[in-house]
Amino acid sequence: MLAPSSAAPETAGMSKTALDRIDAHLKSRYIETGRFPGTQLLIYRRGKVVHRSSQGLADVERKVPVKDDTIYRIYSMTKPITSVAFMMLVEEGKVALDEPVAKYIPEWKDLGVFVAGTAPAFMTRPPARPMLILDLLRHTSGLTYGFQQRSNVDAAYREAKIAAVDMVGTLQSMIDNLAKIPLEFSPGEAWNYSVSADVVGYLIGKIADRPFEQFLNERIFDPLGMSDTDFHVPAAKAHRLAACYSADAGGGISFHAGERKGGFVLQDDPASSTFLSPPDFISGGGGLCSTVPDYLTFCRALINGGELDGVRLLGPKTLKLMTSNHLPGGVDLPTMSRSMFAEAAYNGIGFGLGFSVTMDPSKTLIPGTAGEFAWGGAASTAFWIDPAEELITIFMTQVLPSNAYPIRRELRTMVYAAISESNV
């Protein structure tokens, strides 16, 4: 795969002065104040890399600087990759979005909706309709995440360690455990950030009749040359894995953003990280490690209509379908969300098949473009793609949780402020 060429920002309709201002902001507000150990930022516009910067440390304890090839835990930035992989199977006619999930997971045929009680003595009612494949991709399935800490269903997930940070068990054991826990709500009635993408990964393996991770390697990573993207970091690359930190003094991942003024503690040491060994639980929702160059390759394929340098992942019409708002009635996230947490702001934002989708920039109160799509990861990583402006932004650091600081809002504001020639 040919590496993207670089160009002066002005040749791509962007201001170097404004882009340099972003680096200064990251340095003064986040690195020098001890909020982030280090940062990496890449901006791609009109087919060229117009800005890239690496600042601070990837590993504070060992004084290892952030480099272009630093490997990051991208957590939920895994979800768009999983969704693209699934839609490849849809394009091949092997599965359809309106099929019931129970067709492929018969153990879930009689899943009820939570009414009352605690595990294992739940009271349930039948769902208004079956869970569809579509519900998994747009997070309207009725599933949840244990870290939401909002309900008795969340508590049951935590007790069973379903898709926990330590990722115990296997995809099959997750499916078996979920068969014993009711849904939060009837599928399609609400939006809730959940383990749905992990279930999509399970379905990919079942429908493609090969391990999920093998499918990703054969159909996405190897063809695109994404050689640093995997569910673990091999020994030969271990020195490139960044340390992961928590903005919470106790090493947690959940707290209110206003509680922290700066500072972090080591959460995952790269010398002893579980990411150094192949996991038993292959998480399509949050298990991948990657680099900025690799993730840019994936994003370039998407902004180019699903193809890059002769490797086609999806057709442009399928990609358009994925990046359209699929929330019932065309509403935005606040209208449907029951989630205590998600990797996106809500107002004016809808949800597609694996991505958040900007519907109305005026409601977000942040500069942007209708039709841009995005997501982020738990350790404060983020990306967005703006097809109309021919813009890709990728940001990497390693600080849990992603809502510790308003970095994504600031980046969007400052990157769009750097556009001197708008396409729209």
C-alpha angles and dihedrals in degrees: 000000000000114000114238116258122240126234139181109271093238091060089060097044098264135118119243090201092056092045092051087052089063092056091049090050093051091048098047100035101036115015103037091042092053097245095118127022092214143334140216123200131182127181122190123188135172092355097310138093102243100173137019130163138171119195137173129358133326090195116025096186093056096031092237111164124226109262136184090259098045111139118227136191098243094187108178093015079080089073098073090051091051091048092051090050091052093049089054086064090047090054089052091055094244096121138007132218094235095054118112115254089226089068087072098026105040090174087073097054094106099038109147132204120253117260104158145325138061133267125324095007101060124160111217143176129210115269118252088240137356121277109261130206086248090061091059094052095047098037096245093117099108091245121122145188122256092227091064087082091195106116148016088262090058088051091054089053090052092048091051091042091231110181090342122167090262089051099216123186127015136285089263093051089050090054091047092049093047089055087067097050124073125237120261090232141348110289113269095019098097145002119247128168104241154146088284093116090054088055089050088055090052091051092050090057092047097045095041090044094227135085113290093236091051090053091053092049095047099042105031119008101042096042091048094042093241091156096160096053116096145119090262139023113243120228093256090060099036092105088063096056112108122227115250121225138191125224087210115088090225093051094252129145101217127072141110113280093231092063095073129070097173142306133092141207130219110268102170122017111213089217092062103019120144085229088074091075131052107265126232089219109062102201116204086181100056116343106106132103119202147154133243092253092050095047090047088056090055092047093048089057089053097047088048093059097268100311137093128181093338096315110114119195099171140356117258093246091055090049090049089053091051094051096048121096109265100179109125113267092013092273126153127249099269089059093058108019124116091165121121089203141022138158093251142060112250117217112093091001124117130181131245131180100310100338139075110242127208109231104168118014091193090065093050091057087218126102112259147114133267107252099032112134130204152151140182144207135249093251091061096267116143145173139181135185123208108190094186093054092037087234134148123180123186123183126184135187132130112239125126130248110033093216093058092102136012092249096133094053090048093048093050092049094048098041092051090046087059092061107103096173115040121202092210 
